[in-house]
Amino acid sequence: MSSGTDKVLDDLHQVLGDLEQIVKGAMANASGQAGDAADRIRSALDTAQGRIEEAEQALGKNLRQGARVADGYVKDNVWMSLGVAAAVAFVVGFAMGRRQ
């Protein structure tokens, strides 16, 4: 996964962890309706955490599948891949040479 995606997922995990601590603290001090609200919040947090984990798994699966497709294309079209890489290198080299 990209570092940006990893950061977002890490931030979401951190937020969920912080909210869990808040809910645990509220439940320890709560009674009656406040306890019911804390239970609903806890349930919502559990649902959100499950969805984040599902999204992580789906993202990882899609990335692996994309990498396999790209790898297969490069292996099947070695000369085409080398030609494209050479063309890109030529264009970058030409652009950098013109700058100086």
C-alpha positions in Angstrom: 0.0 0.0 0.0 1.1 3.5 -0.5 2.4 5.6 2.4 -0.6 7.9 2.2 -3.0 5.0 2.4 -1.0 3.5 5.3 -1.1 6.9 7.1 -4.9 7.2 6.7 -5.5 3.7 8.0 -3.1 4.3 10.9 -4.9 7.5 11.7 -8.3 5.7 11.6 -7.0 3.0 13.9 -5.7 5.6 16.3 -9.1 7.4 16.3 -10.9 4.2 17.0 -8.5 3.4 19.8 -9.0 6.8 21.4 -12.8 6.5 21.1 -12.7 3.1 22.7 -10.8 4.5 25.6 -13.4 7.4 25.9 -16.3 4.9 25.8 -14.7 2.7 28.4 -14.2 5.7 30.7 -17.8 6.8 30.1 -19.1 3.3 30.8 -17.2 3.2 34.1 -18.7 6.5 35.2 -22.1 6.1 33.6 -25.5 4.8 34.8 -29.0 4.6 33.2 -29.4 6.4 29.9 -25.7 7.4 29.8 -24.8 3.7 30.0 -27.2 2.9 27.1 -25.7 5.7 25.0 -22.2 4.3 25.7 -23.4 0.8 24.6 -24.7 2.3 21.3 -21.4 4.1 20.8 -19.4 1.0 21.5 -21.6 -1.0 19.0 -21.0 1.7 16.4 -17.3 1.6 17.1 -17.2 -2.1 16.7 -19.0 -1.8 13.4 -16.7 0.9 12.1 -13.6 -1.1 13.1 -15.0 -4.2 11.2 -15.6 -2.1 8.1 -12.1 -0.6 8.2 -10.6 -4.1 8.5 -12.7 -5.2 5.5 -11.6 -2.2 3.5 -7.9 -3.0 4.4 -8.3 -6.6 3.2 -10.1 -5.5 0.0 -7.4 -2.9 -0.8 -4.6 -5.3 -0.2 -6.3 -7.9 -2.4 -6.8 -5.3 -5.2 -3.2 -4.1 -4.9 -1.8 -7.7 -5.1 -4.1 -8.4 -8.1 -2.9 -5.3 -9.9 0.7 -6.1 -9.2 0.1 -9.6 -10.7 -1.5 -8.2 -13.8 1.4 -5.7 -14.3 4.0 -8.4 -13.7 2.3 -10.7 -16.2 2.1 -7.9 -18.8 5.8 -7.1 -18.4 6.8 -10.8 -18.6 4.6 -11.3 -21.7 5.8 -8.1 -23.4 9.4 -7.8 -22.4 10.6 -6.0 -25.6 7.6 -3.6 -25.4 8.3 -2.8 -21.8 12.0 -2.2 -22.5 11.1 0.1 -25.4 8.7 2.1 -23.2 11.3 2.4 -20.5 13.9 3.5 -23.0 11.5 6.1 -24.5 10.7 7.5 -21.0 14.4 7.6 -20.2 15.1 9.4 -23.4 12.4 12.0 -22.9 13.5 12.6 -19.3 17.1 12.9 -20.3 16.2 15.3 -23.2 14.1 17.5 -20.9 16.8 17.6 -18.3 19.5 18.4 -20.9 17.4 21.3 -22.2 17.0 22.8 -18.7 20.8 23.2 -18.2 
